[in-house]
Amino acid sequence: MLDDLITLAHQESGLIIVIDNAWTLLGERRDELCDLIEAFLSQFRHWFERRKPCYLCFQMEVNPGIARFFRDQLCE
């Protein structure tokens, strides 16, 4: 995952990672959540140095609009 995020920093104009239903991840798989945050932070500088936006967002509850929004974006 980390190598892919760094590679994307060279190819894309920005990145948004949205974790939908993050409350479940926080409650049941806390170690994996910490690993995700650590990986995100360790690669963040590659985006920052290129002045490209890079966000990690946590939607705590299930939100069907999140999936719909990103599905619609991919279909354009």
N, C-alpha and C positions, 0 to 999 in steps of 0.2 A: 504494500500500500504506500509506504513512504516514498519509494523510488517513483511510483506512478504520479504522486502529487508533485514531486520535484520536476519530473518531466513535463507535466502539465503547465508548470510555471513558465517554461520556455515556449510553450505552444499556444496557450490560451490567454485571453485578455483579463480573466478573473475567475474566481471560484467561490461557490457557495455550497457548503455541505449542511444539509438540514436533517437532523435526527428527529423524526416524527415519533410520537409516543415515547419520548425519552424518559419519562417517569419509570417505565418498566425496566429500562436499561439501568437506571440509577438504583432501583430497588432490588433487582434480581441479578444483575451482572456488573456490579460496580467495578471489578477489576478490569473488565473489557472497556468500560467507559473511561477509566483512568489511562489505559493504554491508548485509546483513541485520542484523548486530549494531549497526551505526551507526543504522539506521532504528529498531530496537527501542529503543535507548537515548535517541534524540531524542524519542520519543513517550512514554517511560516516565513522565515527570513528570505527564502528564495523569491517569494512573491513580493515581500516588502522592498527588497533591493531593486526590484524591477518596477516598483510603484504600481503594482497591480493589486486590486482588491482581493482579499481572501478571508472568508468568514466561516465559522463553525457555529451553527445555530441549533438550539435545543427547543423543540416544540414539545412541551411536557405531556400534553394529552393528545390522543388521536385526533387528527384534523383531516377529514377527507379532502379539504381544499388544498392541502399541501401536495398530495399525490396528484390531484387534478391539475394544479398549476404547473408542476414540473412535467407531467405527461404532455400537456398542451404545448409547453415550450420545446420539448423534444420533437414534436410533430410538425413544427413550423419549418 
